[in-house]
Amino acid sequence: MNEVGKQSLSNVHSSINTENKIGWRRILAFIGPAYLVSVGYMDPGNWATDIAGGSAFGYRLIWILFASNLIALLLQSLSARLGIVRGLDLAQASKNAYPRTVNFCLYILAQIAIIACDLAEIIGMAIGLQLLFHLPLIWGVSLTITDTVLMLFLMNRGMRKLEVFIMSMIFIIGVSFLIEMFIVGPDALEIAKGFIPNNLFKKDLVTQNMLYIAIGIIGATVMPHNLYLHSSLVQTRKITRSDEGIKSSIKFNLFDTVIALNLAFVVNAAILILAASAFFKNGYFKVAEIQDAYKLLEHIFGKIAPTLFAIALIASGQSSTITGTLAGQIIMEGHINLRIEPWLRRLLTRILAIVPAVFTIIYFGESGLGSLIILSQVVLSLQLGFAVIPLIHFTSNRKRMGKFAISLKVKILAWASAILIVALNGKLVWDQLVDWIKQYPSGAIWIYGLAVPVIIAISLLLVYVFLRPLLFKHYDVPAQVPHGLATTIEDLTPIAYHNIAVTIDFSKNDTECIRNAIMQGGKKAQYTLIHVVETAGARYYGTEVMDHETQSDADNLDTYVAALTKLGYKAKSHIGFGNPANSIAEIVNNDQIDFIVMGSHGHKAIKDLIFGTTVNSVRHKVNVPVLVVKPKN
């Protein structure tokens, strides 16, 4: 039942074998995806909303945390089902079902959610660095841009090692808070009362603040981008594409989801209960800052509590950074059919998240970060409807899901969850709009002219996302994929190349490059040996420079040309200046080259960031075949 199209996270698709395993080994093979997802439920954003809820309202919001966890369990199980049955992630399925313009809007909203989540991770890591090294928060925020390197390293280690790393981070975080909860010994009766729902729709200020934090808890718990992530991660498991194999995979992934998310709930509940015991019960009703949370661990660790808390905070932020990067890749490729390097996407997302954090510190001081981190989780909740509604539609579609479409009972529960989320968000937006008009009557014209049209447009988009699959139930078509589909091979007549370019860097790689070029063209072809001078003078002055390096390179290139000519080959030299990729592409296009041979420099990971990837850049700048020759050891 796997649908035609580019596989989600193709570099790790079906990379973990679950076949020929029995008993607990089979269960362990499926464990992992939900733990990566559960990291999002224990990131600094969750810590902030749990601490805020516990300190401001005691145990009264435990029911929100519990309800959010149940909703997350339901929706994540649907997300896993979609990925297993249809072989599509949520973004790919949306690409099939909605027009291009709508998909672009859905991508923008999902990207905003990822940036909001990243904002929480930035603040959390900055606080962790402050507790460890006493750095000013603005320095810590600025330093978070460097975590792109760690992300790149871990993603190159493989999916299983990545899962093990993140699960170890979860263990560090969870054990600390659970031990502390048992030591503090909170009031069990009051905790039980906290599971009784409170009315969030009253019109008093206390309830409105409670609604705001409650929605932040929902956003921090369910997290829209995690729905995209889970539907892709389950596809890293290689399964038998039979009814029995799919059914078994759904069952084991449900076990994985239930265990991982319930563990996350226990940790979050422990944080909220500790905040209620430490702050609310002692009369500190003002929302506590996340910086104060290390005090919750002083009973166990004493003066070392800030250090251990900071390590756990940084660990949770780093883990969420990795999962956020994966989700960003899934969303970008699925919705808008665009693929860029993970490190570049990570860097762009991080920069966009750093800006509001720096702005808040400059204009509102470090104390404003607590409010900003909660706001970021509210933004997550506001985006939930645009992920949840399509997910329910897709998993309900019997034509696409077959016998694995969700049952009527599950469908009712799922739609009830979606309605609750949308209703709470709508109530919050309406209350906020009314408050703005009351607080800033002179600015009402701007509110009506800017905020109201945006709210109306987003609301209409949500309505369209809901109605489209109902009105055009089976109109979804396979989405385009980044590299297209295979074509029919009919003609394999050999091609004769007449003008072959060989890039030269005066290393041991040159002989192999020239050898491979001659194999393509023989003595009938013209060979153009290209070398690019990259000195500072060459970059600024181009052909007008003739420094020592340029003259030496030109002489060496002429030596190669003379040697080839002596052997009976037609050869000439061409010096380029400045950026290698641009220069090579310019020479190739101007000289009507029809084939290029290039040497691979052998760089990996960090060196690619430093020295660049010339081969890959040239490949995208020319319209002729490129042969890459790997140097011999």
N, C-alpha and C positions, 0 to 999 in steps of 0.2 A: 504493500500500500504506500510505499515511499514515493512521493511525487517527484516528477522531473524538475531539475533545477540545481543550482549551485548549492553544495552542502554548507550548512551553517558551521562556522569555525572549521573550515575544511582542513586546516593543518593538523587538527586533533580529532577529526571526525572518525568514529568507530576505531579509535586508537587503543581502547582498553577492552580486552577480550573477556567475555562473560560465558563463552561456550565451553563445554567439556569440564565444567566446574559443578560440584554438588555440595549440598549442605551449607555450612557456614562460609566456605570459600566462595560459593556463588553469591551469597548475601554481601560479603565483603567487596566483591567485584563491582556491585552496584552502588555501594556507599561512596559518597563523595560530592556529587552535584548539589544535593540539598545542603551540605555543609558549607559549600562555597556561597550558596544563596543565603544561608543563615548568618553568615558574616555581616551581611547588611542589616541584620536585626540586632547586632551588638556593636555597632559603630559609634563614634562620638555623638552622632545625632540622637541615637536612642538613649545614650547616657544622659544627654542634656534634657530631653523631654521627660525621662523617668525621674530625674532629680527635681526638675521643675514641678512636675505633677505631685510628687511625694511631699516636697517642702511646702507647696502652696495649699494643697487640699488633702493632705494626709493619705488615708487608704481609699479615698472615695473614687479614684480613677483606676483601681485595679480591674474593675469590670471592663473598662475600655481596653486595657491591655489584654485581658483575656479574650474579649470579643474580637479584637484585632488579630490575635494569634489564630483564632478559629477561622476567620476570614482568610488569613494568609495561608493556612493549611489547605483550605478548599481551593483557593485560586492557584496556589503552587502545584497542587495535584492536577488541576486542569492544564496548567502550563506544561507539565511533564507529559501528560497524555497527548497533547497536541504534537510535541516534538517526537514522541515515540511512534505514534500511529501514522502521522502524515509526513514525517521526516522533514518538517519545516519548523523554523522558529517563529515566534509571534510576529516579528517584523516582516519576514518573508510571506507569511500568510496574509498579512495586511496589504502587502504589495500586490498580491493576487486579487484581492477583493475590492480595493478602493482605487479611484483614479489617481494619477500622478500628483496632481495639485494637493489632494487630500493627504497623500502619503508624505509629501514634503512638509505639510503643516504638522502631521503626527510626529515626523522626525524632529522638527524644531521643538515641539513640546517635550518629547522624550529627552532631547539633549539638554533642555533647561532643567529637567529633573535630575539628570546626571551631574550637571554643574552645581545644582543645589546640594546634592549629596556630597560632592567633592568639597564644597564650601565647609560642610560640617567636619570633614576629614582634615582639612587644612587647619581649622581652628583647634581641633582636638590635638593634632600633632604639635602645633605651636604652643599649646598649653603644656603638653608633655615635655617639650624642650625647655620651657620656662622652669618647670618643676625640677628638671634634671640639672640644667646648667645655668639657671637664673638669667636666661636671655630675655630681653624685651620681646613682647609678643609680636611686634612688627618685624623684628628680625626673624623670629621663628616662622611667621607666615611667609616671608620671602624665601627662607631656606627650604620650604616644602617643595619648591619647584624641582629640587634635585632628586626627589624620589622616583623620577622617571627612569633613572639608571637602574635602581633596584627592581622596578617593575619589569624592565627589559630583560634583566638577568634571570628572574624567576620564570618568566613566560618562556624563555628558551630552554629551561630545564625539563619541560614535559608536563603534561596535565596531572599525572599521578603525584609527582613530587610537589607540584603547586598545591594540590589538595591536602597533602600531608602537612606542608608548611602552614596553611591556613587553619587546619584543624588543631595544630599545636598552639596557635595564637588564641583560638577559642578556649582551649583548655586553661591557658594562663589567666584569661579574663574571668572565666566562669568560676573556677575554684576559689579565687580570692574573695569574690562577693558572696558566694554561698557559705563559706566558712564564717565570714563576718556576720551574716544574717543569723546563724545559729548561736553565735556568741552574744549578740545583742539581745536576743530573745524578745521579739516584738509581741504585741498583744494579739493572740490568735483569734479572739472574738471580733476585734475590730477589723482584722484582715478579712474574716469571713463576711462581715457586713460590706466590705469594699467590693465584693462580687455582686452586690445587688445594684442594678442600674439606677442612676440618678437622672433626673430630668435635665437635659442639656438645651431645651428650647424655651426656657424662661427668659424674661427680658430684663433681668437685673445684671449688674456689672460683674458680680462674682461668677454667675453662671456663664456669662459671655467669655470671661477669662478662662473658665474651665473648658468651654467649648473650643477655644483657641488651642489650648494645650492638648485637649483630647484629640483634635484633628492632627496636631503635630505627632502625637503618639501613633495614630493610624498611619500617617504618612511614613513615619520612621519604621513601622512594623511591616506593613504590606509592601511598600517600595515598588513603584511601577516598573523600574528598569530590571528588577529581579525577575519579573514575569518573562521578559524577553530572554534574560540570561538562562533561566532554568529550562526553557523550551529548547535551548541550544545545547546546554551542557549534557542533557540526558542522551544526546546523540553521539557523545564520545564513547558510549558503550556499544560494542559490537554484538548484535543480537540476530537470531534467526527470524527472517521476515515471514513468519507463518503466523496464523491466528494464535497458536499456542505460545509461540515465542514472544509475540507482542503482549499477550495477556500476562505472561510471566514477568516481562519487563515492567509493565504497569504496576504489578503487585509489589515487586521488589523496590521500585522507585517510590511507591507510596510509603513503604516501611522507612526508607531513607528520609523522606520528607517529614513524616510524623515524628521520628526520633530527633532529627536535627532541629526542627522548629519548636518542639516542646522544650528541648534543652535551652534554646534561645529565650523562650518565654520565662522559664524558671530564673535565668540570669537577670532578665529585665525586671521581673517581679521582685527579685531580691534587691536590686538597686532602688526601685521605687519604695519598697518597704523600709529599707535602710534610711532613705532620705526622709520618709515620714517619721521614723523613730528618732532620728538625729536632729531634724530641724523643726518639723511641724509640731511634734509633741512638746518641744521646748519653747514654743512661742515664736519661732522664726518663720512667720507665714510668707514673708517675701520670697519670691522665687530664687532659689539658691543658684549660684554660678557653678559651672562644671569644675572651676578651679578649686571649689570647696569640697569636692567629692572625695578627695583623698583622705579627708578627716573621717570618712566612714570606715576606713581600713586601719585606723590607729589602734583599735582594740587588739588586733592581731599582731601588727608589725611595728607599732610604736613610731619612733622617729624615722624609720626607713620607709614608712607608708607612702610619702610623696614620691620616692624613687620607684617603688613597685607600681604605684598607680600610674606614674608617667610612662613606664615601660608598657604596661597593659594598654594605656591610651594610644600610644604610638603604634603598638602592634595591631590594635583594632583598626586604626586609621589606614595603616599600610595594607592590611588585608582587604579592606573595602576599596582601596585605590585599585588594586589588581582586578577585583570583580567588576568595578566600575569601568575599567578599561575594556574588559571583555564585553560588557554590555554595550559600550559605545561602539565597538567594532560590529556587533550584531545589528544594532539599530541602524548604523550608517549603511552597511551593505544591504540590509533587508529593505529598508524604506526607500532609499534614494539611489541604490545601486552604485555606490561609490566606495572605493577601497583605497585607504592610505596607510602608511606605516603606523603601527601601534604606538611607537614612541612619539610620533608627531601628533597623533590624535590626543595622546595623554597630555602632551605639553600644551596644546591649545586649550584643552578643557581646564587644566590646572591654572593657566594664565587668566582665563575668563572667571575662574572662581576666586583667584587671589585679589582681583580688582575690588570687589565689594568688601572683602575683609580688610584690606588696607584703607579703603575709604572710611569704613566704620571706625577703625582705630584712630585715624587722623581727626575726624569730625566729632565722634562721640566718646572717644577714649576706649581703653581696654574693657571697661565694664559693659560696653555696648555689644561685645561679641556674644554674650550669653543670649541676648534677645535675637541676635542675627542667626545663631545656630538653630533656635527654635523656629524662626521664620522659614529657614531652609527646609525644615521637615514639613511645615504647612504647605509649602510649594509642592513637595512630593505628593502630598495628599490631593492637592488640586488637580494634579495630572493623572491621578489614578483612573478616573472614568474612561480616559482615552485608551488605556491599555486593557482594562477589565472588560468593557463592553464588547470589543472585538473578540477577545479571548472566549467569552461565553458563546458568542455567535459561532465561532469556528468549531468549538468542541461539541456544539449541539447539532451541527450539520450532518445528518445521516448519510447524505450522498457522498460526502468527503470522508467521514469518519467510519462509515459502515456500522458494524455491530459494536464498535467501540465508542460511539457517540454517548454522551452522558445521559443518565436516566432522567425522568421527569422530576423526581425528588431532588436530585442534585441540581437540576436546572432551576428549580424554584429557589433553593437555598442560594445559588449563585446570583440570580437576579435580585433577590432580597438584599444580598450584600452590596451589590452594585447600587441599588436604590438608596440604601442607607448611606453609603459613601458620598454619592452625588448630593443627597439631601443635606447632609451635614456641611458639605462644602458650599452648597448654595446658601445655606443659612449664614455661614461665616462671611461669605462675600457680601451678602445683602446687609448684614449688620455693620460690616466694615465701611461699606459705601455710605450708609446712613450716618455713621459716626464722623466720617470725613466731612460730609455736608454740614453737620452740626458744629464741628470744631473749626472749620474754615469756610464760613459763609461767603467771604469775599472771593474765595477760589472756586465757588460752585460752578461757575461757567467752564472752568478748566476740567473739573471733575466730570461734568456732563459732556464736555466736548472730547475728552481723551479717554478717561477710564470707562465710561458707560459704553461707547462704541466697541471697545476692545472686549468688554465682558459679553456684550451681545454677540459679537462675531465668534467668540470661543463657545458660547452657549449653542449657537446655530451649528457650529462644527460638531459639537457633541451630539446634537439631535441627528445630524446627517450620519454620523458614525453608527448611531443606533438603528436608523431606519434603512440605510442602504442594503445591508444583508437580508433584511426582511422583504424589501421591494424587489431586489434582484438576487434572489437566493442562490442561483447556480450560475451566475454570470462571471464568477471569478475565473481568471485565466492564469496559466503559468507566468510568473514574473520573469522579466529579463534578468540575466545573471551577468556578473562582471566580465566574464570572458566568452559569453555566448554559448551556443550549443554546437555539437559536432556536426560537420557537413559530410556529404557523400563523397568518397574518394573515387575518381574516375580516371584521371590522367596522371601517370607517374613518369612522363618523359623527362630524361635528365636535362638540367638547365646548365647552359654554358655562361660563365661569368667572364666579362671582358675587362672590367676595371675594378680591381680589388684593392681595398685599403687595409693596411696593417698598422696598428698603433704600436709605437716603440717607446720603451721607457729605459733603455740601456741597462737591462738586467738579464739574468739567465733565462728569463721568459721569452726574450726576443727570438731566439733560434726556433723555439717551438711554434711561436706565432707565424713566423715566416714559412716554416715547414708546412704548417696546416694551410696557409694561404696558397702555396704552390700546388698542394694536393687538389685544390678547388679549381685552379685556372691553368695549370701547366705553363708551357712556354708561349701560348697564344695570348694570354691575358697581360694587361698593363698593371703593374703593382705600384701603389702610392704609399710610401712609408711616411707615417705621420708621427710627429713628436710635438708636444705642447710644452712651452716654457711657462713656468708658473711663478717666476720671481715677482717681487713687488713692482719692479719697473715694467715687466711684461704686462701685468694686470692694468697698470695705469697708462702706459704709452703704446702698447700693442706693437705693431710692426716697426715703429720708430726706435725701439730699444735695440741695442746691440752690445749688451754687457758681456762679461767674461763667460758666464754660464750659457748665454744664448749662442755665442760664437763657438764654444766648445761643443754644444749640442748639434749645431749645424754641421760641424766638421765630422762628428761621429756618424750622423745620419748619412752624409756623403760617402763615408767608408762602407756602410751597408749597401748603398746603391751601387758602388763600384764593384763590390763582391758579387752581387746578383747579376750585374751586367756581364762580368767575366764568365759567369756560369751559363750565359745565354738567355737570361730573362730580361724583359723590358721593365725597368724600374726608374722611379723618380722620387725625390724627397719633397716634403711640405712641412714647414714649421708653423705651428699655431701659437697663440699667445693668450695668457689669462686663464679663464675657467676651462678646464679640460673638456668637459662634456659639450659646452657651447662651441668651442673651437673645432672639435672633431666633427660635430654635426654640421657646422658651417662649411668645412672643407669637403665633407662627403656630399652635401647638397650642391655645392658650387662646381665640383669636379665630376659630377654625374657618376659617382661610385655606385656599383650595383651589388657589392658584397663587402662586409667588414669583418676582419679578424682582430679580436682584442684579447689581451692577457688578463686573467683574473689576478687581483692583487693579494687574495687570500685573507683579507681583513674579516674580522667577525665582531659582532656586537659593538663594543665601545670604540674600536678602531674605525668602524664604519661611520660612527658619529663624528669622529675627529677628522678622518681623511676623506670621507665622502664615498659615494658609490657611483663612480664614473660610468661603469658598464650599464647599470640600470638606467641612469639618466640619459645616456646616448641612445639606448634602445627606444626610449619614448620620444626622441627628437628626430629620428630618421625613419624612412619608409623602405629600408632595405634589410635583408637578413643580417644578423649579427652572430658570428661564431665566437664563443668565449672559450679560451684555451687555459686550462688550469696548469700552473707551474709544477714541474716535477720536483720532488723533495731531494 
